[in-house]
Amino acid sequence: MTGETERAVEMAAGMMTTPVTAADWLVVAPIIIPLIFGAVLLMFRHETRWQGVVALVGLGALVGAEAALLARVLENGPLAMTMGSWLPPFGISFTVDALGALFALGSGGVAFICAIFALRDIGASGRRYGFYPFLMLMMTGVSGAFLTGDIFNLYVWFEVFVISSFGLLILGSEKAQLDGATKYAILNLVATTLFLVATAYLYGIFGTLNMADIARKASGLRETAPLMTLAALYLLAFGMKAAAFPVNFWLPASYHTPRIVVGALFGGLLTKIGIYSLLRTLVMLFPVERAAMSELIGLVAIATMLLGALGALAQSDTRRMFGFLVISGVGVMLAGLALGSETGVAGAIFYALHSMLIMTALYLLAGMMRELGGSFSLHELSGLYRASPLLSGIALVLAAAVAGLPPASGLWPKVMLVKAALDADAWWLTGAILLSGFLTMIAVGRMFLLAYWREPAGGRSPAARAEPAGLFLGHGALIALSLPIVLLGLFPEPVIRVANLAAAGLLNSSGYIGAVFPAGGG
C-alpha cells in the first residue's frame, strides 16, 4: 500500500493535474485545423469540384484561429501548452509569443489568398493529384514551426512542410519541375541533416530540447560547453533554409519551375521559416554567440542582399527576377539579425511580414502578366498598360513596395533597420541596405517600363487569355494582397508595436520561460 502511494506521488510530481482550459487550445488550433482539413481533402480526393471550396473554409478557419491567438498573446503575454500532461521539459511544449503568433497569422493570410488564386490556376489534373491536401499539409508544417517550443519538434515540422512542398513543386511532372525539384531536394536534405546534427549535439550538451529550458540553462554552460560551435551550425543550417549567401543557389534554380501559385507560396513563406529559426535560436538561445558572429552575419547579409538585387537586374524572366528579389530580402532581414538591437530585430520582423505579402503578390503578378502578354519574358512582354490599366496600377504599387518606397509597406522596416545600423555605427550595413533598395528599384522599374509602357509590336494591345471569372479571381487576389501592403505603409504603428514587442521578447526571454515554467517551476 505504501509503495502504491509513493508511486502515485512520484507520478504526480511529473504530471500536470489541472485541466487545460478551452482558450489554451488556441495554441495548437493552427496546427490541428489544416491537419484535419488536409485529411478530409485526401479522403475525398476524387471529388475535385469541391476541393477548392473546402480548402478555403479550412484556411479561413486557420486565419481566424491565428488572429485570435495573436490577440490573446498581446493581451496576456506568451502562452504554452505541453503535450501528454507531462510537465515541461519532459513533455513536448508548444509555446507562442508575439513573434510566432505574428508570423503564423501572416503565413495563414498569404495561404488563404493563394487558395483563392488557385481556384483559377489549378485545373482538374492538379486537384486530382493533390494540390489542396499538399497545401493544407504544408500549412500544418509552417504553423507548427512557428508555434513549437521544442527544437527537435521544430525539425519535425520542417520535415512536414518540406515533404509537402516537394509534392507541390512537381505537380504537373514537367521536365523543368523535376529538375528544379531535384536541386531543391538535395540542398534541403543537406540543410536538414545539418539541423539534425546540431540538434543532437545540443541535446548532448543540455540534456533537453525545450527552448525555454535551453534559454535558462545556456548562461550556466557558456564557460564549459562549445556553444559557439552549436550557434555556427544553426547559422549554416538555417541560413541554407533561408537562402542566404553562399548557400542560396538552390532558390533561383527551383522557384521559377512550379505553377505560379506554388511559386507564390514558396516565395512568400518558406524562406521566412529559416529567418524565424535564426531569430529564435541565435537571438533568444545563443545571444552571446550571435554577438560574437555579428560581423560575419553582417557580411553574409550584405552579400545576400546585393547578390539578390544584381541577380534580379540580370534577369529577363519575371519569375527568376522575383526569385532573386526573395534572396535580396533575406539579406535585409539578416541585417537586423547582425545588428541584434531591439530596433534592428524589430525591423527584421517587420520586413519578414512585409516580404510574405510582397513576394507572394509579385509571383501572382507574374502569372497575370503572362496571361495578358503570353510570356514570362521581358523580351516579349509589352503594352500591358493598354490591356489592363488596373493591373498596371497594382504593378506600380508592388514595385514601390519591394523597392522600399512610399506609400507601401517596404519603407518602414528599412527605416528601422537603417536607424539601428546608424545607431550601431555600422555605416557599411546602412550603405548596403540603401544600395540594395536602389538596385531593386532599377530592376522593377525596368520591368514596368518594358512590360507595361513599351509599345507592342505592330501597335496592337495584347488580349486577355483567361476567362472573365479567372481574371476576376486573379485581380481580386492581387488587390487582397495590395491592400495590407498599402495600409502597412500608411499606418505602420500597430505592426511596429507588435514587432517591438516580439523583439523585446527575444532579447529578454523571461516571459517566454515563465510561460513554460510558471513561478520558476520545472
Residue, then its C-alpha position, 0 to 999 in steps of 0.5 A: m500500500t505504501g509503495e502504491t502511494e509513493r508511486a502515485v506521488e512520484m507520478a504526480a510530481g511529473m504530471m500536470t493535474t489541472p485541466v487545460t482550459a478551452a482558450d489554451w487550445l488556441v495554441v495548437a488550433p493552427i496546427i490541428i485545423p489544416l491537419i484535419f482539413g488536409a485529411v478530409l481533402l485526401m479522403f475525398r480526393h476524387e471529388t475535385r469540384w469541391q476541393g477548392v471550396v473546402a480548402l478555403v473554409g479550412l484556411g479561413a478557419l486557420v486565419g481566424a484561429e491565428a488572429a485570435l491567438l495573436a490577440r490573446v498573446l498581446e493581451n496576456g503575454p506568451l502562452a504554452m501548452t505541453m503535450g501528454s500532461w507531462l510537465p515541461p521539459f519532459g513533455i513536448s511544449f508548444t509555446v507562442d509569443a508575439l513573434g510566432a503568433l505574428f508570423a503564423l497569422g501572416s503565413g495563414g493570410v498569404a495561404f488563404i489568398c493563394a487558395i483563392f488564386a488557385l481556384r483559377d490556376i489549378g485545373a482538374s489534373g492538379r486537384r486530382y493529384g493533390f494540390y489542396p491536401f499538399l497545401m493544407l499539409m504544408m500549412t500544418g508544417v509552417s504553423g507548427a514551426f512557428l508555434t513549437g517550443d521544442i527544437f527537435n519538434l521544430y525539425v519535425w515540422f520542417e520535415v512536414f512542410v518540406i515533404s509537402s512542398f516537394g509534392l507541390l513543386i512537381l505537380g504537373s511532372e514537367k521536365a523543368q519541375l523535376d529538375g528544379a525539384t531535384k536541386y531543391a531536394i538535395l540542398n534541403l536534405v543537406a540543410t536538414t541533416l545539418f539541423l539534425v546534427a546540431t540538434a543532437y549535439l545540443y541535446g548532448i550538451f543540455g540534456t533537453l530540447n525545450m527552448a525555454d529550458i535551453a534559454r535558462k540553462a545556456s548562461g550556466l554552460r557558456e564557460t564549459a560547453p562549445l556553444m559557439t560551435l552549436a550557434a555556427l551550425y544553426l547559422l549554416a543550417f538555417g541560413m541554407k533554409a533561408a537562402a542566404f549567401p553562399v548557400n542560396f543557389w538552390l532558390p533561383a534554380s527551383y522557384h521559377t519551375p512550379r505553377i505560379v501559385v506554388g511559386a507564390l507560396f514558396g516565395g512568400l513563406l518558406t524562406k521566412i521559416g529559416i529567418y524565424s529559426l535564426l531569430r529564435t535560436l541565435v537571438m533568444l538561445f545563443p545571444v552571446e554567440r550571435a554577438a560574437m558572429s555579428e560581423l560575419i552575419g553582417l557580411v553574409a547579409i550584405a552579400t545576400m542582399l546585393l547578390g539578390a538585387l544584381g541577380a534580379l537586374a540580370q534577369s529577363d524572366t519575371r519569375r527568376m527576377f522575383g526569385f532573386l528579389v526573395i534572396s535580396g530580402v533575406g539579406v535585409m532581414l539578416a541585417g537586423l539579425a547582425l545588428g541584434s538591437e531591439t530596433g534592428v530585430a524589430g525591423a527584421i520582423f517587420y520586413a519578414l511580414h512585409s516580404m510574405l505579402i510582397m513576394t507572394a503578390l509579385y509571383l501572382l503578378a507574374g502569372m497575370m502578366r503572362e496571361l495578358g502578354g503570353s510570356f514570362s519574358l521581358h523580351e516579349l512582354s509589352g503594352l500591358y498598360r493598354a490591356s489592363p490599366l488596373l493591373s498596371g496600377i497594382a504593378l506600380v504599387l508592388a514595385a514601390a513596395v519591394a523597392g522600399l518606397p512610399p506609400a507601401s509597406g517596404l519603407w518602414p522596416k528599412v527605416m528601422l533597420v537603417k536607424a539601428a545600423l546608424d545607431a550601431d555605427a555600422w555605416w557599411l550595413t546602412g550603405a548596403i541596405l540603401l544600395s540594395g533598395f536602389l538596385t531593386m528599384i532599377a530592376v522593377g522599374r525596368m520591368f514596368l517600363l518594358a512590360y507595361w509602357r513599351e509599345p507592342a509590336g505592330g501597335r496592337s494591345p495584347a488580349a486577355r487569355a483567361e476567362p472573365a471569372g479567372l481574371f476576376l479571381g486573379h485581380g481580386a487576389l492581387i488587390a487582397l494582397s495590395l491592400p495590407i501592403v498599402l495600409l502597412g505603409l500608411f499606418p505602420e504603428p500597430v505592426i511596429r508595436v507588435a514587432n517591438l514587442a516580439a523583439a523585446g521578447l527575444l532579447n529578454s526571454s523571461g516571459y517566454i520561460g515563465a510561460v513554460f515554467p510558471a513561478g520558476g517551476g520545472 
